[in-house]
Amino acid sequence: MSLSRPHTRMLLVRGAALFHDIIMGTIAFLLSLVLRLDFDGLMPHLVEYIVASLMFGIIVSAFGFLLGMNRGVWRYASLPDLVAIVKAATASVLLFIAIHFFLVRLDGIPRSSIIVVWAFLIVLLGGPRVAYRVYRNERDTHRGKAKAKKRALLIGAGDAADLFLKVIKERSSAGFEVLAIIDERGRRAGRFIQGVPVKGPLEMLGTIIEDFHIRGLEVDALIVAQSADANQAHELLVQLVAVAGQYHLELLRLPNLLEMRSLDQAVEVQPVKVEDLLQRPPVKLDMKSIAAMISDKSVLITGAGGSIGSELVRQVARLKPRNLVLLDANEYLLYSIDMEMARDFRDVPRHALLCNVRERESVFQVMETHRPEVVFHAAALKHVPIVEAQPLQGLFTNAIGTRHVAEAAIKVNAQAVVLVSTDKAVNSTNAMGATKRLAEMFCQAMDLDADATETRFVTVRFGNVLGSSGSVVPLFERQIKAGGPVTVTHPEIERYFMTIPEACLLVMQAAAYGLNHRGERGRIFVLDMGAPVKIVDLARNLIRLSGLRPELDIKIVYTGLRPGEKLYEELFSTGEALKQTNAEGILTASPRAIEGALIIRIFDELRRMIETNNVSGALRLLKATVSDFNPGEEIQSMMDMDHGLPLDPPRRPITIARQDGE
């Protein structure tokens, strides 16, 4: 049977390494004898000495094989390889002494040559390995210089910087040439790490960049290579964003050392994202309660292909549910998340189903087939301008669709239904927010009706998430890429922001808390969103992260508030009793509740008006039910229209991109 070419090459390489060790052992032994014996003492026993040297070389090669000395790749020879060489040399010398003593009582060999041969052996075995590594590094370095490399400054003189420098020296494809390391406090300034000078403190960064410019070395990027606590990291990034924008530099960051699975990831630098600038310390989650809610349970997620829904799918899949049912009305989004699950969570049983929550029979059929124990209801129409122009569509999906999901879950005795809501439901000035408040009210009424159902209804309300579909961030990025201007509706407009993974984890935390505190029914769970962020500040930071300067390189234009848009969003109204929970990052609010029988009659009437295209009647009923709804001019004009017009006639061009990040 013939061997494959790679296998043959491997055998040849290993054979050459064994032969090398025999030769080096033989030379080391002969050199030790030459050093200790004069010519007259060496020549009479030359043949015996050569035989003894060859025997010693074979012993060295055998111990090298047994102790794994040649398992290390010469190209990456390092300290572990040196340790293996020392072990092999020591074992070889000791065995040779034992054999020689047994045969001739150590006669004919100077005792001191034993020590000398041990030292020579380590040098001769290690030297070629080190020389080969140096040769390859130099060759790759010269090859790499022919390629365009980004000149960078490393921020942080710690372990991450040391590892990064080691890796880029060995990998010419890394694409970076580090000019200096910046120690934030300057304590290590004037010293070197891997031959690269350390400068500092951080306040001197601009001067350091200008000094390199004077020397003809243009800095292309700043690479963050330090992992301070959350507050320090935020302050550092804020400073670096300003410098990057001022000097037209890329701002990158290294991966977390604890999260790396291989050394290759040490050079996988990523752009600093606007999410990294959110000053949000990590929340301590009760993972035991969350796991108990999900593990080995049947879980159904509506809107599974959307931004929030898809992240909920990922988080739930990590906790090993017995069955995971993915519902979405969008074929492509459903296909995308299903393929992702097939790739990343093959061991999780799942069913990806096309289903619109508007279709009552379809929702009930899915529920009865899969009988979920936990339901996350994330399906909704969330774009304010679209729902403002077509409010019946928002009512149908956000309100009636929520009723379908809730009643189907009750029928199969689900343990919990988790409604994903929004801060726009509070004191809403747009139809989308009012429809979500109506959905909250329905779930609140169902939760309070403990005699009718054991199913818990947990409503979780939070603000905008960065990276969601329709988010302001991709819009700004497209505008910056096009050269501007960046459009912001108002200089004072601000929103609460949270990352999608953080929001979804807190949704699960709130759901677990609600299940464990069944006596606290009828409350709305509100996520602690931290401090609100001005949209114009977000735009400026995105411009700086692109290596540009706000107003100078990219203009910011104010376009005016759109219909239904507020300057400030609120997470709870003044009439809601706010209460702190013992779950970090989660508050509860107790808004005025409507009796279950009344809310059902209201929803029945809404359904009738939607089916008869009664726009004005549906909106008036919405306004009467959601008392704090303060509609804008466009919705008010629809409320004043006569019944009988076509379903939601467009009143103006619809702008899908939004400024609120939802």
KOLZA-192070 format. One record per residue (C-alpha): residue number from 1; x, z, y. Coordinates in pm, whole numbers, plus 50000, padded with zeros to 5 digits. Layout:
// residues N
(NUM, (X, Z, Y)) ...
END
This chain:
// residues 662
(1, (50000, 50000, 50000)) (2, (50151, 49893, 50335)) (3, (50171, 50134, 50624)) (4, (50019, 50062, 50963)) (5, (50255, 49986, 51250)) (6, (50189, 50316, 51437)) (7, (50242, 50515, 51116)) (8, (50567, 50330, 51040)) (9, (50691, 50393, 51392)) (10, (50610, 50764, 51363)) (11, (50812, 50790, 51037)) (12, (51106, 50608, 51197)) (13, (51102, 50838, 51501)) (14, (51090, 51153, 51286)) (15, (51366, 51020, 51062)) (16, (51582, 50946, 51365)) (17, (51523, 51300, 51495)) (18, (51629, 51452, 51159)) (19, (51939, 51234, 51150)) (20, (52018, 51336, 51508)) (21, (52000, 51704, 51412)) (22, (52235, 51652, 51114)) (23, (52490, 51478, 51336)) (24, (52466, 51741, 51611)) (25, (52503, 52025, 51356)) (26, (52807, 51857, 51202)) (27, (52971, 51799, 51543)) (28, (52896, 52156, 51656)) (29, (53064, 52298, 51344)) (30, (53373, 52074, 51374)) (31, (53410, 52152, 51746)) (32, (53400, 52524, 51678)) (33, (53679, 52485, 51419)) (34, (53891, 52265, 51650)) (35, (53855, 52524, 51923)) (36, (53973, 52810, 51696)) (37, (54232, 52637, 51470)) (38, (54546, 52452, 51568)) (39, (54646, 52120, 51412)) (40, (54853, 52279, 51138)) (41, (54564, 52507, 51036)) (42, (54302, 52231, 51040)) (43, (54466, 51939, 50855)) (44, (54541, 52102, 50516)) (45, (54170, 52173, 50461)) (46, (54020, 51883, 50655)) (47, (53809, 51752, 50367)) (48, (53665, 52097, 50293)) (49, (53585, 52149, 50660)) (50, (53409, 51810, 50684)) (51, (53201, 51892, 50374)) (52, (53117, 52233, 50517)) (53, (53022, 52069, 50851)) (54, (52789, 51822, 50680)) (55, (52631, 52102, 50479)) (56, (52579, 52296, 50803)) (57, (52425, 51987, 50965)) (58, (52179, 51950, 50677)) (59, (52084, 52318, 50706)) (60, (52024, 52272, 51080)) (61, (51803, 51968, 51020)) (62, (51605, 52149, 50749)) (63, (51541, 52455, 50966)) (64, (51451, 52229, 51258)) (65, (51185, 52067, 51042)) (66, (51053, 52399, 50905)) (67, (51041, 52570, 51247)) (68, (50880, 52274, 51423)) (69, (51179, 52197, 51644)) (70, (51100, 51824, 51639)) (71, (50725, 51854, 51691)) (72, (50776, 51865, 52065)) (73, (50784, 51527, 52241)) (74, (51127, 51473, 52398)) (75, (50964, 51313, 52701)) (76, (50807, 51653, 52782)) (77, (51083, 51887, 52657)) (78, (51031, 52234, 52805)) (79, (51084, 52607, 52745)) (80, (50889, 52621, 52413)) (81, (51119, 52348, 52277)) (82, (51425, 52552, 52382)) (83, (51284, 52856, 52204)) (84, (51240, 52649, 51886)) (85, (51602, 52526, 51914)) (86, (51735, 52881, 51951)) (87, (51535, 52991, 51647)) (88, (51660, 52698, 51438)) (89, (52023, 52753, 51548)) (90, (52008, 53125, 51469)) (91, (51847, 53073, 51129)) (92, (52095, 52795, 51041)) (93, (52400, 53008, 51128)) (94, (52270, 53309, 50934)) (95, (52190, 53103, 50623)) (96, (52529, 52929, 50638)) (97, (52703, 53266, 50660)) (98, (52509, 53390, 50358)) (99, (52588, 53080, 50150)) (100, (52955, 53073, 50249)) (101, (52993, 53445, 50180)) (102, (52836, 53402, 49835)) (103, (53074, 53112, 49755)) (104, (53413, 53206, 49908)) (105, (53366, 53541, 50082)) (106, (53401, 53367, 50423)) (107, (53764, 53279, 50352)) (108, (53912, 52988, 50547)) (109, (53671, 53004, 50847)) (110, (53757, 53212, 51157)) (111, (53493, 53478, 51220)) (112, (53473, 53396, 51594)) (113, (53387, 53032, 51518)) (114, (53047, 53152, 51395)) (115, (52955, 53262, 51747)) (116, (53103, 52947, 51897)) (117, (52914, 52716, 51661)) (118, (52584, 52890, 51753)) (119, (52644, 52821, 52124)) (120, (52762, 52463, 52065)) (121, (52458, 52397, 51847)) (122, (52208, 52505, 52115)) (123, (52383, 52285, 52372)) (124, (52408, 51981, 52146)) (125, (52047, 52007, 52024)) (126, (51898, 52078, 52365)) (127, (52120, 51853, 52576)) (128, (51992, 51515, 52451)) (129, (51630, 51630, 52488)) (130, (51684, 51742, 52846)) (131, (51882, 51427, 52926)) (132, (51605, 51204, 52787)) (133, (51340, 51385, 52991)) (134, (51548, 51352, 53309)) (135, (51603, 50982, 53236)) (136, (51230, 50918, 53186)) (137, (51136, 51115, 53497)) (138, (51384, 50921, 53709)) (139, (51274, 50589, 53564)) (140, (50907, 50665, 53623)) (141, (50983, 50792, 53972)) (142, (51156, 50467, 54065)) (143, (50870, 50267, 53918)) (144, (50618, 50483, 54104)) (145, (50792, 50425, 54437)) (146, (50708, 50058, 54405)) (147, (50340, 50157, 54408)) (148, (50165, 50281, 54721)) (149, (50144, 50660, 54713)) (150, (49952, 50884, 54945)) (151, (50166, 51129, 55136)) (152, (50003, 51469, 55124)) (153, (50039, 51828, 55235)) (154, (49944, 52094, 54980)) (155, (49749, 52386, 55124)) (156, (49834, 52703, 54933)) (157, (50168, 52809, 54786)) (158, (50046, 52947, 54454)) (159, (50017, 52866, 54085)) (160, (49786, 52568, 54139)) (161, (50041, 52406, 54374)) (162, (50323, 52469, 54127)) (163, (50129, 52312, 53839)) (164, (50021, 52014, 54049)) (165, (50382, 51942, 54152)) (166, (50502, 51964, 53793)) (167, (50239, 51720, 53673)) (168, (50284, 51458, 53945)) (169, (50660, 51457, 53880)) (170, (50596, 51364, 53520)) (171, (50315, 51116, 53588)) (172, (50407, 50830, 53815)) (173, (50042, 50725, 53817)) (174, (49940, 51043, 53998)) (175, (49945, 50855, 54327)) (176, (50068, 51136, 54555)) (177, (50393, 51223, 54727)) (178, (50386, 51582, 54851)) (179, (50581, 51619, 55173)) (180, (50540, 51994, 55211)) (181, (50342, 52297, 55100)) (182, (50157, 52498, 55364)) (183, (50148, 52873, 55307)) (184, (49846, 52995, 55503)) (185, (50015, 53315, 55618)) (186, (50368, 53176, 55633)) (187, (50515, 53447, 55408)) (188, (50694, 53191, 55189)) (189, (50791, 52955, 55470)) (190, (51149, 52830, 55438)) (191, (51149, 52846, 55058)) (192, (51092, 52577, 54796)) (193, (50851, 52522, 54505)) (194, (50956, 52249, 54260)) (195, (51197, 52123, 54525)) (196, (50923, 52082, 54788)) (197, (50968, 52281, 55112)) (198, (50718, 52551, 55199)) (199, (50605, 52561, 55562)) (200, (50356, 52768, 55756)) (201, (50151, 52943, 55872)) (202, (49826, 52745, 55874)) (203, (49804, 52761, 56254)) (204, (50114, 52537, 56263)) (205, (49948, 52263, 56054)) (206, (49897, 52027, 56348)) (207, (50259, 52068, 56459)) (208, (50383, 52008, 56104)) (209, (50181, 51684, 56079)) (210, (50318, 51567, 56415)) (211, (50677, 51653, 56309)) (212, (50642, 51431, 56003)) (213, (50501, 51156, 56226)) (214, (50810, 51176, 56450)) (215, (51029, 51140, 56139)) (216, (50837, 50827, 56039)) (217, (50639, 50995, 55759)) (218, (50264, 50957, 55808)) (219, (50052, 51222, 55633)) (220, (49755, 51065, 55453)) (221, (49580, 51364, 55298)) (222, (49544, 51740, 55286)) (223, (49502, 51883, 54935)) (224, (49358, 52233, 54900)) (225, (49544, 52409, 54618)) (226, (49440, 52767, 54663)) (227, (49141, 52967, 54537)) (228, (49068, 53254, 54772)) (229, (48748, 53456, 54777)) (230, (48432, 53290, 54906)) (231, (48463, 53402, 55269)) (232, (48834, 53313, 55299)) (233, (48777, 52977, 55128)) (234, (48496, 52894, 55371)) (235, (48705, 52984, 55677)) (236, (48998, 52781, 55541)) (237, (48784, 52473, 55478)) (238, (48628, 52492, 55824)) (239, (48978, 52483, 55980)) (240, (49095, 52203, 55752)) (241, (48787, 51991, 55822)) (242, (48866, 52006, 56194)) (243, (49232, 51911, 56138)) (244, (49141, 51631, 55895)) (245, (48905, 51480, 56150)) (246, (49156, 51514, 56434)) (247, (49440, 51340, 56246)) (248, (49229, 51094, 56039)) (249, (49323, 51253, 55705)) (250, (49150, 51272, 55369)) (251, (49057, 51625, 55268)) (252, (49087, 51680, 54894)) (253, (49091, 51976, 54658)) (254, (49242, 52057, 54319)) (255, (49028, 52165, 54024)) (256, (48996, 52533, 53938)) (257, (49279, 52636, 53704)) (258, (49038, 52833, 53485)) (259, (48811, 52531, 53439)) (260, (49081, 52283, 53333)) (261, (49080, 52172, 52970)) (262, (49408, 51974, 52990)) (263, (49706, 51921, 53221)) (264, (49576, 51575, 53307)) (265, (49300, 51743, 53507)) (266, (49559, 51905, 53734)) (267, (49594, 51574, 53923)) (268, (49222, 51492, 53926)) (269, (49178, 51576, 54292)) (270, (48827, 51552, 54433)) (271, (48710, 51501, 54791)) (272, (48593, 51816, 54963)) (273, (48216, 51783, 54989)) (274, (47983, 51918, 55249)) (275, (47845, 52153, 54980)) (276, (48185, 52324, 54975)) (277, (48134, 52422, 55338)) (278, (47826, 52633, 55264)) (279, (47930, 52995, 55299)) (280, (47745, 53126, 54997)) (281, (47910, 53390, 54778)) (282, (47840, 53351, 54405)) (283, (47518, 53522, 54293)) (284, (47532, 53756, 53993)) (285, (47276, 53622, 53749)) (286, (47100, 53814, 53473)) (287, (47199, 53559, 53210)) (288, (47072, 53782, 52929)) (289, (46715, 53767, 53062)) (290, (46742, 53395, 53139)) (291, (46873, 53322, 52789)) (292, (46596, 53532, 52631)) (293, (46339, 53322, 52819)) (294, (46486, 52987, 52707)) (295, (46683, 53025, 52383)) (296, (46498, 52909, 52072)) (297, (46185, 52836, 52280)) (298, (45993, 52516, 52341)) (299, (46043, 52421, 52707)) (300, (45866, 52147, 52905)) (301, (45991, 52017, 53240)) (302, (45782, 51790, 53462)) (303, (45963, 51564, 53707)) (304, (46255, 51578, 53462)) (305, (46424, 51273, 53611)) (306, (46429, 51399, 53970)) (307, (46703, 51588, 54148)) (308, (46571, 51937, 54075)) (309, (46409, 51845, 53744)) (310, (46721, 51683, 53597)) (311, (46937, 51983, 53688)) (312, (46680, 52214, 53530)) (313, (46706, 52000, 53217)) (314, (47085, 52049, 53211)) (315, (47067, 52423, 53270)) (316, (46796, 52472, 53009)) (317, (46980, 52257, 52752)) (318, (47288, 52480, 52781)) (319, (47077, 52775, 52662)) (320, (46981, 52606, 52333)) (321, (46600, 52571, 52345)) (322, (46422, 52498, 52018)) (323, (46261, 52192, 52175)) (324, (46300, 52032, 52516)) (325, (46023, 51806, 52647)) (326, (46108, 51583, 52943)) (327, (45816, 51446, 53147)) (328, (45842, 51193, 53427)) (329, (45633, 50909, 53569)) (330, (45945, 50705, 53656)) (331, (46074, 50506, 53359)) (332, (46430, 50459, 53486)) (333, (46481, 50822, 53588)) (334, (46344, 50939, 53254)) (335, (46573, 50697, 53068)) (336, (46876, 50816, 53270)) (337, (46830, 51187, 53198)) (338, (46747, 51115, 52833)) (339, (47072, 50918, 52790)) (340, (47264, 51200, 52958)) (341, (47112, 51450, 52713)) (342, (47200, 51223, 52421)) (343, (47561, 51219, 52540)) (344, (47612, 51581, 52645)) (345, (47359, 51781, 52440)) (346, (47317, 51599, 52111)) (347, (47230, 51918, 51924)) (348, (46928, 51997, 52146)) (349, (46601, 51851, 52005)) (350, (46425, 51666, 52285)) (351, (46133, 51433, 52361)) (352, (46140, 51209, 52670)) (353, (45783, 51112, 52760)) (354, (45638, 50891, 53031)) (355, (45356, 51093, 53180)) (356, (45202, 51120, 53525)) (357, (45072, 51469, 53610)) (358, (44776, 51299, 53781)) (359, (44646, 51193, 53437)) (360, (44470, 51500, 53303)) (361, (44417, 51369, 52951)) (362, (44782, 51267, 52914)) (363, (44906, 51607, 53033)) (364, (44675, 51792, 52793)) (365, (44777, 51567, 52503)) (366, (45148, 51633, 52563)) (367, (45089, 52008, 52592)) (368, (44882, 52024, 52274)) (369, (45137, 51818, 52081)) (370, (45447, 52016, 52180)) (371, (45290, 52354, 52271)) (372, (45560, 52466, 52517)) (373, (45622, 52834, 52575)) (374, (45782, 52783, 52916)) (375, (45686, 52508, 53164)) (376, (45890, 52417, 53472)) (377, (45672, 52212, 53706)) (378, (45904, 52016, 53936)) (379, (45703, 51692, 53961)) (380, (45590, 51633, 54320)) (381, (45584, 51395, 54613)) (382, (45836, 51549, 54852)) (383, (45909, 51293, 55123)) (384, (45741, 51407, 55440)) (385, (45698, 51064, 55610)) (386, (45545, 50902, 55299)) (387, (45292, 51179, 55237)) (388, (45216, 51194, 55609)) (389, (45116, 50826, 55595)) (390, (44932, 50861, 55260)) (391, (44802, 51218, 55237)) (392, (44558, 51153, 54950)) (393, (44852, 51053, 54732)) (394, (45021, 51383, 54812)) (395, (44703, 51578, 54738)) (396, (44656, 51394, 54408)) (397, (45008, 51461, 54280)) (398, (45101, 51792, 54440)) (399, (44768, 51974, 54418)) (400, (44554, 51812, 54148)) (401, (44859, 51738, 53934)) (402, (44960, 52106, 53951)) (403, (44611, 52205, 53834)) (404, (44640, 51971, 53535)) (405, (44974, 52123, 53432)) (406, (44851, 52480, 53486)) (407, (44527, 52443, 53289)) (408, (44695, 52258, 53004)) (409, (44957, 52534, 52980)) (410, (44684, 52799, 52971)) (411, (44507, 52612, 52691)) (412, (44817, 52623, 52466)) (413, (44892, 52988, 52561)) (414, (45226, 52914, 52730)) (415, (45415, 53226, 52829)) (416, (45500, 53104, 53178)) (417, (45447, 52818, 53423)) (418, (45714, 52797, 53694)) (419, (45607, 52606, 54004)) (420, (45893, 52466, 54213)) (421, (45775, 52491, 54575)) (422, (45927, 52440, 54919)) (423, (45974, 52616, 55250)) (424, (45762, 52339, 55406)) (425, (45459, 52513, 55254)) (426, (45500, 52788, 55518)) (427, (45318, 52731, 55849)) (428, (45321, 52363, 55764)) (429, (45298, 52091, 56027)) (430, (45289, 51810, 55772)) (431, (45062, 51707, 55487)) (432, (45334, 51736, 55222)) (433, (45394, 52103, 55300)) (434, (45021, 52176, 55309)) (435, (44968, 52016, 54967)) (436, (45249, 52228, 54823)) (437, (45093, 52539, 54978)) (438, (44767, 52443, 54808)) (439, (44955, 52421, 54477)) (440, (45100, 52767, 54544)) (441, (44751, 52905, 54607)) (442, (44618, 52763, 54281)) (443, (44904, 52912, 54077)) (444, (44870, 53243, 54261)) (445, (44499, 53260, 54175)) (446, (44569, 53178, 53809)) (447, (44839, 53445, 53795)) (448, (44607, 53708, 53939)) (449, (44336, 53623, 53685)) (450, (44504, 53833, 53413)) (451, (44175, 53878, 53223)) (452, (44137, 53503, 53172)) (453, (44493, 53423, 53065)) (454, (44817, 53584, 52953)) (455, (45015, 53296, 53099)) (456, (45235, 53404, 53390)) (457, (45247, 53176, 53691)) (458, (45576, 53209, 53878)) (459, (45598, 53021, 54208)) (460, (45950, 52979, 54347)) (461, (45989, 52873, 54709)) (462, (46318, 52758, 54861)) (463, (46457, 52528, 55128)) (464, (46646, 52201, 55118)) (465, (46895, 52112, 54850)) (466, (47205, 51907, 54918)) (467, (47232, 51598, 54703)) (468, (46863, 51562, 54621)) (469, (46684, 51228, 54631)) (470, (46613, 51143, 54993)) (471, (46871, 51394, 55112)) (472, (47010, 51352, 55459)) (473, (47368, 51360, 55323)) (474, (47366, 51015, 55155)) (475, (47198, 50872, 55466)) (476, (47471, 51009, 55691)) (477, (47741, 50887, 55451)) (478, (47600, 50533, 55458)) (479, (47584, 50541, 55836)) (480, (47944, 50665, 55862)) (481, (48064, 50399, 55618)) (482, (47893, 50135, 55830)) (483, (48077, 50260, 56139)) (484, (47788, 50455, 56288)) (485, (47594, 50566, 56467)) (486, (47472, 50871, 56279)) (487, (47106, 50937, 56360)) (488, (46974, 51292, 56403)) (489, (46620, 51358, 56516)) (490, (46696, 51650, 56750)) (491, (47010, 51840, 56861)) (492, (46850, 52175, 56774)) (493, (46689, 52090, 56442)) (494, (46810, 52315, 56159)) (495, (46737, 52366, 55793)) (496, (46814, 52602, 55508)) (497, (47045, 52446, 55251)) (498, (47145, 52522, 54894)) (499, (47320, 52323, 54623)) (500, (47104, 52185, 54340)) (501, (47277, 52383, 54058)) (502, (47250, 52706, 54256)) (503, (46882, 52647, 54334)) (504, (46798, 52572, 53970)) (505, (46980, 52878, 53840)) (506, (46792, 53096, 54087)) (507, (46463, 52932, 53986)) (508, (46537, 53033, 53628)) (509, (46639, 53381, 53745)) (510, (46310, 53420, 53931)) (511, (46115, 53297, 53628)) (512, (46288, 53549, 53401)) (513, (46224, 53827, 53654)) (514, (45855, 53733, 53673)) (515, (45820, 53741, 53294)) (516, (45986, 54081, 53276)) (517, (45768, 54229, 53553)) (518, (45417, 54132, 53448)) (519, (45263, 54400, 53668)) (520, (45376, 54217, 53982)) (521, (45124, 53932, 53969)) (522, (45026, 53696, 54247)) (523, (45356, 53700, 54431)) (524, (45564, 53410, 54557)) (525, (45933, 53428, 54473)) (526, (46151, 53326, 54766)) (527, (46518, 53236, 54720)) (528, (46766, 53385, 54965)) (529, (46893, 53070, 55136)) (530, (47146, 53239, 55364)) (531, (47173, 53128, 55726)) (532, (47013, 52801, 55843)) (533, (47243, 52509, 55927)) (534, (47206, 52278, 56225)) (535, (47167, 51918, 56111)) (536, (47397, 51797, 56388)) (537, (47672, 52034, 56264)) (538, (47622, 51891, 55915)) (539, (47662, 51540, 56057)) (540, (47979, 51636, 56245)) (541, (48136, 51789, 55935)) (542, (48056, 51480, 55728)) (543, (48223, 51264, 55993)) (544, (48532, 51487, 55987)) (545, (48540, 51485, 55607)) (546, (48565, 51106, 55633)) (547, (48880, 51146, 55841)) (548, (48704, 51052, 56164)) (549, (48616, 51222, 56491)) (550, (48257, 51291, 56598)) (551, (48152, 51110, 56916)) (552, (48491, 50938, 56947)) (553, (48507, 50736, 56623)) (554, (48143, 50779, 56516)) (555, (47862, 50827, 56765)) (556, (47570, 51065, 56704)) (557, (47234, 50940, 56832)) (558, (46921, 51155, 56870)) (559, (46602, 50971, 56773)) (560, (46334, 51235, 56835)) (561, (46123, 51442, 56597)) (562, (45901, 51244, 56362)) (563, (45535, 51316, 56289)) (564, (45500, 51639, 56093)) (565, (45862, 51743, 56145)) (566, (45952, 52092, 56273)) (567, (46263, 52212, 56451)) (568, (46288, 52517, 56227)) (569, (46170, 52580, 55873)) (570, (46051, 52921, 55750)) (571, (46071, 53070, 55403)) (572, (45774, 53305, 55454)) (573, (45505, 53355, 55716)) (574, (45446, 53664, 55926)) (575, (45134, 53744, 55725)) (576, (45320, 53763, 55394)) (577, (45447, 54104, 55287)) (578, (45814, 54054, 55201)) (579, (45979, 54266, 54932)) (580, (46334, 54284, 54798)) (581, (46370, 54262, 54419)) (582, (46645, 54404, 54203)) (583, (46738, 54044, 54114)) (584, (47016, 53932, 54347)) (585, (46924, 53638, 54571)) (586, (46549, 53669, 54513)) (587, (46274, 53810, 54737)) (588, (45898, 53824, 54683)) (589, (45620, 53748, 54929)) (590, (45252, 53838, 54888)) (591, (45039, 53585, 55078)) (592, (44662, 53607, 55105)) (593, (44506, 53508, 54773)) (594, (44187, 53315, 54694)) (595, (43966, 53407, 54400)) (596, (44007, 53189, 54095)) (597, (43647, 53067, 54089)) (598, (43665, 52963, 54456)) (599, (43997, 52777, 54425)) (600, (43858, 52586, 54126)) (601, (43552, 52478, 54329)) (602, (43781, 52369, 54613)) (603, (43995, 52163, 54374)) (604, (43686, 52010, 54216)) (605, (43568, 51898, 54559)) (606, (43916, 51767, 54646)) (607, (43922, 51563, 54326)) (608, (43581, 51412, 54411)) (609, (43699, 51321, 54764)) (610, (44020, 51161, 54631)) (611, (43823, 50952, 54383)) (612, (43588, 50833, 54661)) (613, (43874, 50767, 54909)) (614, (43734, 51025, 55149)) (615, (44053, 51077, 55353)) (616, (43896, 51266, 55642)) (617, (43691, 51495, 55418)) (618, (43989, 51579, 55196)) (619, (44209, 51658, 55496)) (620, (43941, 51876, 55657)) (621, (43904, 52068, 55332)) (622, (44282, 52101, 55311)) (623, (44293, 52237, 55667)) (624, (44008, 52481, 55595)) (625, (44178, 52611, 55280)) (626, (44536, 52627, 55412)) (627, (44461, 52817, 55731)) (628, (44815, 52802, 55874)) (629, (44831, 52420, 55841)) (630, (44888, 52277, 56189)) (631, (44860, 51898, 56143)) (632, (45028, 51648, 56369)) (633, (44857, 51374, 56565)) (634, (44860, 51121, 56283)) (635, (44694, 51353, 56029)) (636, (44453, 51479, 56298)) (637, (44345, 51122, 56372)) (638, (44278, 51067, 56000)) (639, (44070, 51385, 55988)) (640, (43854, 51248, 56270)) (641, (43793, 50910, 56101)) (642, (43467, 50816, 55935)) (643, (43449, 50814, 55556)) (644, (43469, 50480, 55377)) (645, (43804, 50340, 55488)) (646, (44046, 50205, 55227)) (647, (44255, 50463, 55043)) (648, (44522, 50595, 55281)) (649, (44571, 50291, 55507)) (650, (44931, 50284, 55641)) (651, (44927, 50390, 56004)) (652, (45288, 50300, 56085)) (653, (45612, 50183, 55918)) (654, (45729, 50445, 55669)) (655, (46082, 50580, 55708)) (656, (46192, 50712, 55371)) (657, (46527, 50862, 55477)) (658, (46487, 51210, 55619)) (659, (46674, 51462, 55828)) (660, (46576, 51774, 55638)) (661, (46776, 51725, 55317)) (662, (46476, 51752, 55085)) 
END
